[in-house]
Amino acid sequence: MGLLGKAVAIHNVNFAGTNAVSGGLRVFVTSFHRKNPLFHGIVFDGASPDINSMLAGHGTAYNDLPGGNCLVLLSGGLDRELFAHRLSHSTGLTVLSQFSANSVSPALEALRTY
């Protein structure tokens, strides 16, 4: 597999809503942060198959977390509270945590328990 093929494979793994593997969550958050220097995160209790279609076109990213929870990343210009409320209501999932970050380290620290 060439370098371009590897890059496409990494992108597909990180943005397809697959389980985060060792280092995968760091890559997922880092990739999102490169495009969005200020970003928000919302952790939901559980996962919903419909959540990806609800997020389409909003500049967001979704990933399953180990333990059955899921993470939604939003660009800093979006209203985190509104997204959390609407997604929780639409999917029936409970919001476990929310955070805002301007670098990868505080985001990963906020996600440590999940």
C-alpha positions as CSV (number, residue, x, y, z in Angstrom):
1,M,0.0,0.0,0.0
2,G,1.4,3.4,-1.0
3,L,1.6,6.5,1.2
4,L,-1.6,7.9,-0.3
5,G,-3.4,4.6,0.4
6,K,-2.3,4.6,4.0
7,A,-3.5,8.2,4.5
8,V,-6.9,7.3,3.0
9,A,-7.1,4.2,5.2
10,I,-6.2,6.3,8.4
11,H,-8.8,8.9,7.4
12,N,-11.5,6.3,6.9
13,V,-10.8,4.6,10.2
14,N,-10.8,7.8,12.1
15,F,-13.9,9.3,10.7
16,A,-16.1,6.3,10.1
17,G,-17.3,5.9,13.6
18,T,-15.2,2.8,14.4
19,N,-13.8,1.9,17.7
20,A,-10.8,3.8,18.9
21,V,-7.8,1.6,19.2
22,S,-4.4,2.2,20.8
23,G,-3.4,5.7,19.7
24,G,-6.5,5.9,17.5
25,L,-8.3,8.4,19.7
26,R,-5.2,10.6,19.7
27,V,-5.1,10.5,15.9
28,F,-8.8,11.2,15.6
29,V,-8.7,14.2,17.9
30,T,-5.4,15.5,16.3
31,S,-6.9,15.2,12.8
32,F,-9.9,17.2,13.8
33,H,-7.9,19.8,15.7
34,R,-5.8,20.5,12.6
35,K,-8.9,21.6,10.8
36,N,-10.5,23.3,13.8
37,P,-8.0,25.0,16.2
38,L,-10.7,25.6,18.7
39,F,-13.2,22.7,19.1
40,H,-15.8,21.2,21.4
41,G,-16.3,17.6,22.4
42,I,-19.4,15.8,23.7
43,V,-19.3,12.3,25.2
44,F,-22.6,10.3,25.1
45,D,-23.5,7.3,27.1
46,G,-23.9,4.6,24.4
47,A,-23.9,4.9,20.6
48,S,-26.5,5.4,18.0
49,P,-26.4,4.2,14.4
50,D,-28.3,7.3,13.3
51,I,-25.9,9.8,14.8
52,N,-23.6,10.0,11.8
53,S,-26.5,11.0,9.5
54,M,-27.6,13.7,12.0
55,L,-24.1,15.2,12.0
56,A,-23.6,15.2,8.2
57,G,-22.8,18.6,6.8
58,H,-22.2,20.3,10.1
59,G,-18.4,20.1,10.2
60,T,-18.4,17.5,13.0
61,A,-16.8,14.2,13.6
62,Y,-18.0,11.1,15.4
63,N,-16.1,8.2,16.9
64,D,-17.0,5.3,19.2
65,L,-15.1,5.1,22.4
66,P,-14.0,2.0,24.3
67,G,-16.6,0.9,26.8
68,G,-19.6,1.6,24.5
69,N,-19.7,5.4,24.7
70,C,-19.3,7.8,21.7
71,L,-17.6,11.1,21.1
72,V,-18.8,13.9,18.9
73,L,-16.3,16.7,18.0
74,L,-17.6,20.1,16.9
75,S,-15.8,23.1,15.5
76,G,-15.5,26.0,17.9
77,G,-17.9,28.2,16.1
78,L,-20.9,25.8,16.8
79,D,-23.0,26.0,19.9
80,R,-21.9,23.0,22.0
81,E,-24.9,23.2,24.4
82,L,-27.4,23.3,21.6
83,F,-25.8,20.3,19.8
84,A,-25.6,18.3,23.0
85,H,-29.3,19.0,23.8
86,R,-30.5,18.3,20.2
87,L,-28.4,15.1,19.8
88,S,-29.4,13.8,23.2
89,H,-33.1,14.4,22.5
90,S,-32.9,13.0,18.9
91,T,-30.9,9.8,19.8
92,G,-32.1,9.2,23.3
93,L,-28.5,9.1,24.5
94,T,-27.4,10.8,27.8
95,V,-24.7,13.4,27.7
96,L,-21.9,12.3,30.0
97,S,-19.4,15.1,29.5
98,Q,-18.7,18.2,27.4
99,F,-15.5,20.2,26.9
100,S,-13.9,22.9,24.8
101,A,-10.3,22.8,23.9
102,N,-7.7,24.6,21.8
103,S,-5.2,21.8,21.7
104,V,-5.1,18.0,21.7
105,S,-3.7,17.6,25.3
106,P,-6.7,19.1,27.2
107,A,-9.1,17.2,25.0
108,L,-7.4,13.8,25.7
109,E,-7.2,14.7,29.4
110,A,-11.0,15.3,29.4
111,L,-11.5,12.0,27.7
112,R,-9.3,10.0,30.0
113,T,-12.1,8.5,32.0
114,Y,-13.9,7.3,28.9
